[in-house]
Amino acid sequence: MGQEFAQGGEWSQEHGPDWWLLDPSYGAEPDHRGVRDLVRDLNRLYAATPALWERDTVPAGFSWVVGDAAEDNVFAFLRFDADGAPLLAVSNFSPVVRHEYALGVPEGIPAWSEVLNTDAARYGGSGVINPAPLKPDAQAWHGRPAGIRLTLPPLATVWLRPA
């Protein structure tokens, strides 16, 4: 009802969503198209990523990586599909870019790559991204045997999968 493209006004049954906000010929702002594209990509990735839904009701489908970094405004968790394939979700709720942010990851994964970054320029973000592939190091972090160092974009969420 308009939230899928960041409609500013409240939805009304009298006129429906403000679809004109997406039309460049009416002076549409790119931010509306960016939110629409992000919602589309989130839906596609969700459907194509069993780790996000396959083990929703099983404790083994979820594991915190960082849930107590209040001073950084960051949290991170892993989701696992039925075969154990992980997806790493990291959110930075501060307006500050966090460089070289260390996170613990499962061992045995030679590289990770971003599959979603809500700060991507195509969504209206500032374009702070991580290069692919991200190689883990042997240093243990957060009780896990390996770690990766990420650049966390401001006010954004990043999803990573094994490359």
Contact map, one row per residue, 1 for C-alpha under 8 A:
1111000000100001100000000000000000000000000000000000000000000000000000000000000000000000000000000000000000000000000000000000000000000000000000000000000000000000000
1111111000100000111000000000000000000000000000000000000000000000000000000000000000000000000000000000000000000000000000000000000000000000000000000000000000000000000
1111111000000000000000000000000000000000000000000000000000000000000000000000000000000000000000000000000000000000000000000000000000000000000000000000000000000000000
1111111000000000000000000000000000110010000000000000000000000000000000000000000000000000000000000000000000000000000000000000000000000000000000000000000000000000000
0111111000000000000001000000000111110010000000000000000000000000000000000000000000000000000000000000000000000000000000000000000000000000000000000000000000000000000
0111111100000000000000000000000100110000000000000000000000000000000000000000000000000000000000000000000000000000000000000000000000000000000000000000000000000000000
0111111111000000110010000000000100000000000000000000000000000000000000000000000000000000000000000000000000000000000000000000000000000000000000000000000000000000000
0000011111000000000000000000000000000000000000000000000000000000000000000000000000000000000000000000000000000000000000000000000000000000000000000000000000000000000
0000001111100000000000000000000000000000000000000000000000000000000000000000000000000000000000000000000000000000000000000000000000000000000000000000000000000000000
0000001111110000000000000000000000000000000000000000000000000000000000000000000000000000000000000000000000000000000000000000000000000000000000000000000000000000000
1100000011111001100000000000000000000000000000000000000000000000000000000000000000000000000000000000000000000000000000000000000000000000000000000000000000000000000
0000000001111111100000000000000000000000000000000000000000000000000000000000000000000000000000000000000000000000000000000000000000000000000000000000000000000000000
0000000000111111000000000000000000000000000000000000000000000000000000000000000000000000000000000000000000000000000000000000000000000000000000000000000000000000000
0000000000011111000000000000000000000000000000000000000000000000000000000000000000000000000000000000000000000000000000000000000000000000000000000000000000000000000
0000000000011111100000000000000000000000000000000000000000000000000000000000000000000000000000000000000000000000000000000000000000000000000000000000000000000000000
1000000000111111110000000000000000000000000000000000000000000000000000000000000000000000000000000000000000000000000000000000000000000000000000000000000000000000000
1100001000110011111000000000000000000000000000000000000000000000000000000000000000000000000000000000000000000000000000000000000000000000000000000000000000000000000
0100001000000001111110000000000000000000000000000000000000000000000000000000000000000000000000000000000000000000000000000000000000000000000000000000000000000000000
0100000000000000111111100000000000000000000000000000000000000000000000000000000000000000000000000000000000000000000000000000000000000000000000000000000000000000000
0000000000000000011111100101000000000000000000000000000000000000000000000000000000000000000000000000000000000000000000000000000000000000000000000000000000000000000
0000001000000000011111110111100100000000000000000000000000000000000000000000000000000000000000000000000000000000000000000000000000000000000000000000000000000000000
0000100000000000001111110001110110000000000000000000000000000000000000000000000000000000000000000000000000000000000000000000000000000000000000000000000000000000000
0000000000000000001111111111000000000000000000000000000000000000000000000000000000000000000000000000000000000000000000000000000000000000000000000000000000000000000
0000000000000000000011111111100000000000000000000000000000000000000000000000000000000000000000000000000000000000000000000000000000000000000000000000000000000000000
0000000000000000000000111111000000000000000000000000000000000000000000000000000000000000000000000000000000000000000000000000000000000000000000000000000000000000000
0000000000000000000110111111000000000000000000000000000000000000000000000000000000000000000000000000000000000000000000000000000000000000000000000000000000000000000
0000000000000000000010111111100000000000000000000000000000000000000000000000000000000000000000000000000000000000000000000000000000000000000000000000000000000000000
0000000000000000000111111111110100000000000000000000000000000000000000000000000000000000000000000000000000000000000000000000000000000000000000000000000000000000000
0000000000000000000011010011111110000000000000000000000000000000000000000000000000000000000000000000000000000000000000000000000000000000000000000000000000000000000
0000000000000000000001000001111111000000000000000000000000000000000000000000000000000000000000000000000000000000000000000001000000000000000000000000000000000000000
0000000000000000000000000000111111100000000000000000000000000000000000000000000000000000000000000000000000000000000000000011000000000000000000000000000000000000000
0000111000000000000011000001111111110000000000000000000000000000000000000000000000000000000000000000000000000000000000000000000000000000000000000000000000000000000
0000100000000000000001000000111111111000000000000000000000000000000000000000000000000000000000000000000000000000000000000010000000000000000000000000000000000000000
0000100000000000000000000000011111111100000000000000000000000000000000000000000000000000000000000000000000000000000000000111000000000000000000000000000000000000000
0001110000000000000000000000001111111110000000000000000000000000000000000000000000000000000000000000000000000000000000000011000000000000000000000000000000000000000
0001110000000000000000000000000111111111000000000000000000000000000000000000000000000000000000000000000000000000000000000000000000000000000000000000000000000000000
0000000000000000000000000000000011111111100000000000000000000000000000000000000000000000000000000000000000000000000000000110000000000000000000000000000000000000000
0000000000000000000000000000000001111111110000000000000000000000000000000000000000000000000000000000000000000000000001000010000000000000000000000000000000000000000
0001100000000000000000000000000000111111111000000000000000000000000000000000000000000000000000000000000000000000000000000000000000000000000000000000000000000000000
0000000000000000000000000000000000011111111100000000000000000000000000000000000000000000000000000000000000000000000000000000000000000000000000000000000000000000000
0000000000000000000000000000000000001111111110000000000000000000000000000000000000000000000000000000000000000000000000000000000000000000000000000000000000000000000
0000000000000000000000000000000000000111111111000000000000000000000000000000000000000000000000000000000000000000000100000000000000000000000000000000000000000000000
0000000000000000000000000000000000000011111111100000000000000000000000000000000000000000000000000000000000000000000000000000000000000000000000000000000000000000000
0000000000000000000000000000000000000001111111110000000000000000000000000000000000000000000000000000000000000000000000000000000000000000000000000000000000000000000
0000000000000000000000000000000000000000111111111000000000000000000000000000000000000000000000000000000000000000000000000000000000000000000000000000000000000000000
0000000000000000000000000000000000000000011111111101100000000000000000000000000000000000000000000000000000000000000000000000000000000000000000000000000000000000000
0000000000000000000000000000000000000000001111111100000000000000000000000000000000000000000000000000000000000000000000000000000000000000000000000000000000000000000
0000000000000000000000000000000000000000000111111100000000000000000000000000000000000000000000000000000000000000000000000000000000000000000000000000000000000000000
0000000000000000000000000000000000000000000011111111100000000000000000000000000000000000000000000000000000000000000000000000000000000000000000000000000000000000000
0000000000000000000000000000000000000000000001111111110000000000000000000000000111000000000000000000000000000000000000000000000000000000000000000000000000000000000
0000000000000000000000000000000000000000000000001111111000001000000000000000001111001110000000000000000000000000000000000000000000000000000000000000000000000000000
0000000000000000000000000000000000000000000001001111111100000000000000000000001110000010000000000000000000000000000000000000000000000000000000000000000000000000000
0000000000000000000000000000000000000000000001001111111100000000000000000000000010000000000000000000000000000000000000000000000000000000000000000000000000000000000
0000000000000000000000000000000000000000000000000111111100001000000000000000000011000000000000000000000000000000000000000000000000000000000000000000000000000000000
0000000000000000000000000000000000000000000000000011111111111000000000000000000111000000000000000000000000000000000000000000000000000000000000000000000000000000000
0000000000000000000000000000000000000000000000000001111111101100000000000000000000000000000000000000000000000000000000000000000000000000000000000000000000000000000
0000000000000000000000000000000000000000000000000000001111101000000000000000000000000000000000000000000000000000000000000000000000000000000000000000000000000000000
0000000000000000000000000000000000000000000000000000001111111100000000000000000000000000000000000000000000000000000000000000000000000000000000000000000000000000000
0000000000000000000000000000000000000000000000000000001111111110000000000000000000000000000000000000000000000000000000000000000000000000000000000000000000000000000
0000000000000000000000000000000000000000000000000000001001111110000000000000000100000000000000000000000000000000000000000000000000000000000000000000000000000000000
0000000000000000000000000000000000000000000000000010011111111110000000000000001111000000000000000000000000000000000000000000000000000000000000000000000000000000000
0000000000000000000000000000000000000000000000000000000101111111000000000000111100000000000000000000000000000000000000000000000000000000000000000000000000000000000
0000000000000000000000000000000000000000000000000000000000111111100000000000111000000000000000000000000000000000000000000000000000000000000000000000000000000000000
0000000000000000000000000000000000000000000000000000000000000111111000000001110000000000000000000000000000000000000000000000000000000000000000000000000000000000000
0000000000000000000000000000000000000000000000000000000000000011111000000011110000000000000000000000001110000000000000000000000000000000000001000000000000000000000
0000000000000000000000000000000000000000000000000000000000000001111110000111100000000000000000000000001000000000000000000000000000000000000001000000000000000000000
0000000000000000000000000000000000000000000000000000000000000001111110000111100000000000000000000000000000000000000000000000000000000000000000000000000000000000000
0000000000000000000000000000000000000000000000000000000000000000011111000010000000000000000000000000000000000000000000000000000000000000000000000000000000000000000
0000000000000000000000000000000000000000000000000000000000000000011111111110000000000000000000000000000000000000000000000000000000000000000000000000000000000000000
0000000000000000000000000000000000000000000000000000000000000000000111111100000000000000000000000000000000000000000000000000000000000000000000000000000000000000000
0000000000000000000000000000000000000000000000000000000000000000000011111000000000000000000000000000000000000000000000000000000000000000000000000000000000000000000
0000000000000000000000000000000000000000000000000000000000000000000011111100000000000000000101000000000000000000000000000000000000000000000000000000000000000000000
0000000000000000000000000000000000000000000000000000000000000000000011111110000000000000000111000000000000000000000000000000000000000000000000000000000000000000000
0000000000000000000000000000000000000000000000000000000000000000011011011111000000000000011111000000000000000000000000000000000000000000000000000000000000000000000
0000000000000000000000000000000000000000000000000000000000000000111110001111100000000000011100000000000000000000000000000000000000000000000000000000000000000000000
0000000000000000000000000000000000000000000000000000000000000001111000000111110000000001111000000000000000000000000000000000000000000000000000000000000000000000000
0000000000000000000000000000000000000000000000000000000000000111111000000011111000000001110000000000000000000000000000000000000000000000000000000000000000000000000
0000000000000000000000000000000000000000000000000000000000000111100000000001111100000111100000000000000000000000000000000000000000000000000000000000000000000000000
0000000000000000000000000000000000000000000000000011000000001110000000000000111110000111100000000000000000000000000000000000000000000000000000000000000000000000000
0000000000000000000000000000000000000000000000000111001000011100000000000000011111111110000000000000000000000000000000000000000000000000000000000000000000000000000
0000000000000000000000000000000000000000000000000111111000001000000000000000001111111100000000000000000000000000000000000000000000000000000000000000000000000000000
0000000000000000000000000000000000000000000000000110011000001000000000000000000111111000000000000000000000000000000000000000000000000000000000000000000000000000000
0000000000000000000000000000000000000000000000000000000000000000000000000000000111111000000000000000000000000000000000000000000000000000000000000000000000000000000
0000000000000000000000000000000000000000000000000000000000000000000000000000000111111100000000000000000000000000000000000000000000000000000000000000000000000000000
0000000000000000000000000000000000000000000000000010000000000000000000000000000111111110000000000000000000000000000000000000000000000000000000000000000000000000000
0000000000000000000000000000000000000000000000000010000000000000000000000000011110011111000000000000000000000000000000000000000000000000000000000000000000000000110
0000000000000000000000000000000000000000000000000011000000000000000000000000011100001111100000000000000000000000000000000000000000000000000000000000000000000011110
0000000000000000000000000000000000000000000000000000000000000000000000000001111000000111110000000000000000000000000000000000000000000000000000000000000000000011100
0000000000000000000000000000000000000000000000000000000000000000000000000001111000000011111000000000000000000000000000000000000000000000000000000000000000001111000
0000000000000000000000000000000000000000000000000000000000000000000000000111100000000001111100000000000000000000000000000000000000000000000000000000000000001110000
0000000000000000000000000000000000000000000000000000000000000000000000000111000000000000111110000000000000000000000000000000000000000000000000000000000100111100000
0000000000000000000000000000000000000000000000000000000000000000000000011110000000000000011111000000000000000000000000000000000000000000000000000000000111111000000
0000000000000000000000000000000000000000000000000000000000000000000000001100000000000000001111100000000000000000000000000000000000000000000000000000000001110000000
0000000000000000000000000000000000000000000000000000000000000000000000011100000000000000000111111000000000000000000000000000000000000000000000000000000001100000000
0000000000000000000000000000000000000000000000000000000000000000000000000000000000000000000011111000000000000000000000000000000000000000000000000000000001100000000
0000000000000000000000000000000000000000000000000000000000000000000000000000000000000000000001111100000000000000000000000000000000000000000000000000000011100000000
0000000000000000000000000000000000000000000000000000000000000000000000000000000000000000000001111110000000000000000000000000000000000000000000000000001111000000000
0000000000000000000000000000000000000000000000000000000000000000000000000000000000000000000000011111100000000000000000000000000000000000000000000000011111000000000
0000000000000000000000000000000000000000000000000000000000000000000000000000000000000000000000001111100000000000000000000000000000000000000000000000011100000000000
0000000000000000000000000000000000000000000000000000000000000000000000000000000000000000000000000111110000000000000000000000000000000000000000000000111000000000000
0000000000000000000000000000000000000000000000000000000000000000000000000000000000000000000000000111111000000000000000000000000000000000000000000001111100000000000
0000000000000000000000000000000000000000000000000000000000000000000000000000000000000000000000000001111100000000000000000000000000000000000010000011110000000000000
0000000000000000000000000000000000000000000000000000000000000000110000000000000000000000000000000000111110000000000000000000000000000000000011000011110000000000000
0000000000000000000000000000000000000000000000000000000000000000100000000000000000000000000000000000011111000000000000000000000000000000000111111111000000000000000
0000000000000000000000000000000000000000000000000000000000000000100000000000000000000000000000000000001111100000000000000000000000000001000010011111000000000000000
0000000000000000000000000000000000000000000000000000000000000000000000000000000000000000000000000000000111111000000000000000000000000000000000011110000000000000000
0000000000000000000000000000000000000000000000000000000000000000000000000000000000000000000000000000000011111000000000000000000000000000000000011100000000000000000
0000000000000000000000000000000000000000000000000000000000000000000000000000000000000000000000000000000001111100000000000000000000000000000000000000000000000000000
0000000000000000000000000000000000000000000000000000000000000000000000000000000000000000000000000000000001111111000000000000000000000001000000000000000000000000010
0000000000000000000000000000000000000000000000000000000000000000000000000000000000000000000000000000000000011111000000000000000000000011000000000000000000000000011
0000000000000000000000000000000000000000000000000000000000000000000000000000000000000000000000000000000000001111100000000000000000001111000000000000000000000000011
0000000000000000000000000000000000000000000000000000000000000000000000000000000000000000000000000000000000001111110000000000000000011111000000000000000000000001111
0000000000000000000000000000000000000000000000000000000000000000000000000000000000000000000000000000000000000011111000000000000001111100000000000000000000000001111
0000000000000000000000000000000000000000000000000000000000000000000000000000000000000000000000000000000000000001111110000000000001010000000000000000000000000111100
0000000000000000000000000000000000000000000000000000000000000000000000000000000000000000000000000000000000000000111110000000000000000000000000000000000000000111100
0000000000000000000000000000000000000000010000000000000000000000000000000000000000000000000000000000000000000000011111000000000000000000000000000000000000001111000
0000000000000000000000000000000000000000000000000000000000000000000000000000000000000000000000000000000000000000011111110000000010000000000000000000000000011110000
0000000000000000000000000000000000000100000000000000000000000000000000000000000000000000000000000000000000000000000111110010100000000000000000000000000000011100000
0000000000000000000000000000000000000000000000000000000000000000000000000000000000000000000000000000000000000000000011111011111110000000000000000000000011111000000
0000000000000000000000000000000000000000000000000000000000000000000000000000000000000000000000000000000000000000000011111111111110000000000000000000000000000000000
0000000000000000000000000000000000000000000000000000000000000000000000000000000000000000000000000000000000000000000000111111111000000000000000000000000000000000000
0000000000000000000000000000000001001000000000000000000000000000000000000000000000000000000000000000000000000000000000011111100000000000000000000000000000000000000
0000000000000000000000000000001011101100000000000000000000000000000000000000000000000000000000000000000000000000000001111111100000000000000000000000000000000000000
0000000000000000000000000000011001100000000000000000000000000000000000000000000000000000000000000000000000000000000000111111110000000000000000000000000000000000000
0000000000000000000000000000000000000000000000000000000000000000000000000000000000000000000000000000000000000000000001111111111100000000000000000000000000000000000
0000000000000000000000000000000000000000000000000000000000000000000000000000000000000000000000000000000000000000000000111001111100000000000000000000000000000000000
0000000000000000000000000000000000000000000000000000000000000000000000000000000000000000000000000000000000000000000000111000111110000000000000000000000000000000000
0000000000000000000000000000000000000000000000000000000000000000000000000000000000000000000000000000000000000000000000110000111111000000000000000000001110000000000
0000000000000000000000000000000000000000000000000000000000000000000000000000000000000000000000000000000000000000000010110000001111100000000000000000001110000000000
0000000000000000000000000000000000000000000000000000000000000000000000000000000000000000000000000000000000000000110000000000000111110100000000000000011000000000000
0000000000000000000000000000000000000000000000000000000000000000000000000000000000000000000000000000000000000000100000000000000011111100000000000000000000000000000
0000000000000000000000000000000000000000000000000000000000000000000000000000000000000000000000000000000000000001110000000000000001111100000000000000000000000000000
0000000000000000000000000000000000000000000000000000000000000000000000000000000000000000000000000000000000000011100000000000000000111110000000000000000000000000001
0000000000000000000000000000000000000000000000000000000000000000000000000000000000000000000000000000000000000011100000000000000001111111000000000001110000000000000
0000000000000000000000000000000000000000000000000000000000000000000000000000000000000000000000000000000000000111000000000000000000001111100000000001000000000000000
0000000000000000000000000000000000000000000000000000000000000000000000000000000000000000000000000000000010001111000000000000000000000111110000000111100000000000000
0000000000000000000000000000000000000000000000000000000000000000000000000000000000000000000000000000000000000000000000000000000000000011111000000111000000000000000
0000000000000000000000000000000000000000000000000000000000000000000000000000000000000000000000000000000000000000000000000000000000000001111100001110000000000000000
0000000000000000000000000000000000000000000000000000000000000000000000000000000000000000000000000000000000000000000000000000000000000000111110001110000000000000000
0000000000000000000000000000000000000000000000000000000000000000000000000000000000000000000000000000000100000000000000000000000000000000011111111110000000000000000
0000000000000000000000000000000000000000000000000000000000000000000000000000000000000000000000000000011110000000000000000000000000000000001111111110000000000000000
0000000000000000000000000000000000000000000000000000000000000000110000000000000000000000000000000000001100000000000000000000000000000000000111110000000000000000000
0000000000000000000000000000000000000000000000000000000000000000000000000000000000000000000000000000000100000000000000000000000000000000000111111000000000000000000
0000000000000000000000000000000000000000000000000000000000000000000000000000000000000000000000000000000111100000000000000000000000000000000111111110000000000000000
0000000000000000000000000000000000000000000000000000000000000000000000000000000000000000000000000000000111100000000000000000000000000000011110111110000000000000000
0000000000000000000000000000000000000000000000000000000000000000000000000000000000000000000000000000000111100000000000000000000000000001111110011111000000000000000
0000000000000000000000000000000000000000000000000000000000000000000000000000000000000000000000000000011111000000000000000000000000000001111110011111100000000000000
0000000000000000000000000000000000000000000000000000000000000000000000000000000000000000000000000000111110000000000000000000000000000111100000000111110000000000000
0000000000000000000000000000000000000000000000000000000000000000000000000000000000000000000000000001111000000000000000000000000000000101000000000011111000000000000
0000000000000000000000000000000000000000000000000000000000000000000000000000000000000000000000000111111000000000000000000000000001000100000000000001111100000000000
0000000000000000000000000000000000000000000000000000000000000000000000000000000000000000000000001111100000000000000000000000000111000000000000000000111110000000000
0000000000000000000000000000000000000000000000000000000000000000000000000000000000000000001100001110100000000000000000000000000110000000000000000000011111010100000
0000000000000000000000000000000000000000000000000000000000000000000000000000000000000000000100011100000000000000000000100000000110000000000000000000001111111000000
0000000000000000000000000000000000000000000000000000000000000000000000000000000000000000000111111100000000000000000000100000000000000000000000000000000111110000000
0000000000000000000000000000000000000000000000000000000000000000000000000000000000000000001111110000000000000000000000100000000000000000000000000000000011111000000
0000000000000000000000000000000000000000000000000000000000000000000000000000000000000000001110000000000000000000000011100000000000000000000000000000000111111100000
0000000000000000000000000000000000000000000000000000000000000000000000000000000000000000111100000000000000000000000111100000000000000000000000000000000010111110000
0000000000000000000000000000000000000000000000000000000000000000000000000000000000000000111000000000000000000000011111000000000000000000000000000000000100011111000
0000000000000000000000000000000000000000000000000000000000000000000000000000000000000011110000000000000000000000011110000000000000000000000000000000000000001111100
0000000000000000000000000000000000000000000000000000000000000000000000000000000000000011100000000000000000000001111100000000000000000000000000000000000000000111110
0000000000000000000000000000000000000000000000000000000000000000000000000000000000000111000000000000000000000001111000000000000000000000000000000000000000000011111
0000000000000000000000000000000000000000000000000000000000000000000000000000000000000110000000000000000000001111100000000000000000000000000000000000000000000001111
0000000000000000000000000000000000000000000000000000000000000000000000000000000000000000000000000000000000000111100000000000000000001000000000000000000000000000111
